[in-house]
């Protein structure tokens, strides 16, 4: 099955999943009243990708210092996070469909309220966060995720997403710095949203 077909199948499945009563909450920015207690962060691709994501992980913790942070990673990246004071729990997932339901069960146990997808494999990352009951799902959408389509096929399944195309083909470090601005503080989030980089998904 092609990547486009997988994304379309996931979108159909998640539209049917709404019959259970689940709805991802749409958001343009987090306010001071969004006092999240449990957050999942997914960064389960290559080691280099994970290293680029570490500033964003710290920014999320800065924004919600009292929240439980559940990190979803590849096992080979354990040494980078196992002693980190930022991380409260570590889950392993390779981004493939085979281990997805095990991850869903673990995330449900953690009662995750928000999932930040920094770098993972679409569409399974979004499906996993949805099945886990995450109220907010925010994804850093890469060029490859669009699969040469005008719009990201799964954008309706997200609370909001960072659209890299709005900034042009910038270096990954700059891309993550912009994502950090979105995550770090309420006022920074507000400015970044109005710049058009953070896209609110339509219902």
N, C-alpha and C positions, 0 to 999 in steps of 0.2 A: 504494500500500500504506500502511495506517495505521501510526502509530508503534508501537502495540501489536503489530500483525502483524510489523513489522520486528524488534521485540525478541524475539518468540517464535520467529521464523525464525532469528535469531542464536543463541538458546539451543539450538535443535535442531542447528544447524550445529556449535556448539562442543561439544555432547555427542558428536557423531560425530567431531570432531577428536581426542577422547580416544583414539580407535583408533590414532592415531599414537604414543601413549605420553605425550603432553603432559598434565600435570596442574598446575593452578594450586595453589600451596601456601596452605593456610588458616593464618591467624594472628590472634591476639587482640592481640598487642603485639610489637614488635621488642625483642629482648634485646641486651645488650652484645656477644653473640657474633655478631649479625647484621652482619657487616662487609662491607657492600655495596660493590662496586667500580665498577659502572656503573648509573646511574639515569636513566630517562626521565621527564620531567615534561611533561604535555600541558596546555596552556592556549591554545587556538586559537580563541577566540571574539572578542568585541568588545574594543576597547581598554580600556574601563572595567573589564570583567571581568578583563583581564590585570593592570591596576593593583591591583585588590583582591587578586590572587593573589601579588603580589610578596613579602609577608611570609612566606607559606608556602614559597615557593621558597628564601628565605634560611634558613628554619628547617630545611629538608631538607639544605641544604649544611652548616649548623652540626652537624647530627646525624651526617653522613657527610662530613667535611671532605676526605678523600682520594679520594672517589668521583668518577668522571667523570660530569658532569651533562650530559645531552642534552636540550635544550629543543625541544619541538614547538610551533610557533607559526604564526600567520598572517603572511604576508610583510609586511603593513602595520605589524606591531609590531616589526620588526627593530631600529629605532632604540633601542628600550627595552632590548635585551639584547646587541647586537652587541659592546659594549665592556665588558660586565659580567665581573668576575673570577670570578663564581659559575658561569658557563656555559662548558663546554668545547666543545660542538658545538651547532649550530642546524639543525633540520630544519623544513621547511615542509609544512603540511598544512591544508587548509581544512575538514577534518572530514567530507568527503563520500566516498562509496564509490569514486568514480572514481580518487582518488589514494591509496587505502588500501594497495594492494599495493606501491606505490613506497615508502611509509613503512615497511611491514613489512620489506622488503628492507634498508632503511637501518638499522632497529633491530636486525635480526639481525646486521648487520655490526658494530654497536656492542656486541654481546653483552650486551644490557641484562638485568639481574637483577631489577629492580623498576621498575614503572611507576606513577607517581602521577598520576591524572587529576583535575586541579583544576577544569577546566571544559572540556567538549567535548561532542560530539554522540553520544549513545547511539543505536544499539548499536555503531556502527563503531569507536569508541575502544576498547571492550573487545575486540572481534574483532581489531583490529590488534595490541593488546598480547599477546593470546593466540597469534596466528599468529607473532609475533616471538619467542615462547618465553620471555616474561617469567615468572620464578618467582613473583613477587608482583605483584598488580594491586590497587591501592587507589583508590577513587573517591569523590569528594565528590558524593553523590547528591542532586540538587535535587528540589523538589516536582514539577516538570514531568516528571522522569524516571519517576515512578510511574504517570503516565497514569491517575490515579484508581483504581489497583489497590491492594489491601491491602498487597502486598509488591512490591518491585522485581523485575521479571521475571527480570533477569539476575544476581541476587545470588549464585546458585550458581556463577557464572563469575568471581567476585571473591575475593580473599584476605580482604578486609574492606572495609567502606564506612562513610562518615560519614552517618548518618541524620539529616537536618535536622528531621524530624518529631518527634524525641525532645525537641527544644528549643523547639518551637513555631515560629511564623513570625517569626524574629528578623531583624534587619537584616543585610545581607550582610557588613558590616565585622565585626560580632560573630561571625557564622558563620565567617569566615576566621580570626579570633583563636582560636576554639576549635579549628579545624583546625591552626593553628600549634602549639598546646599538644600536640596528638597527634604532630606531626612532630618537635618540637625536641629533647627529651631523653628518655632511657629512663624516668626516674622520672615525668616529665610524661605520657608515653605511658601508663604503668601507671595513673596516677590517672584519666586521661581514659577509658580503657577501662572501668574499674569504674564510672564515672558513667553508662555506658550509651549514650554518644553515638557511640562507635565500635562498629559492629556487625560481628561475625565471621560470614562467610557459611557457610551449611550446605552440606555436600556433597550 
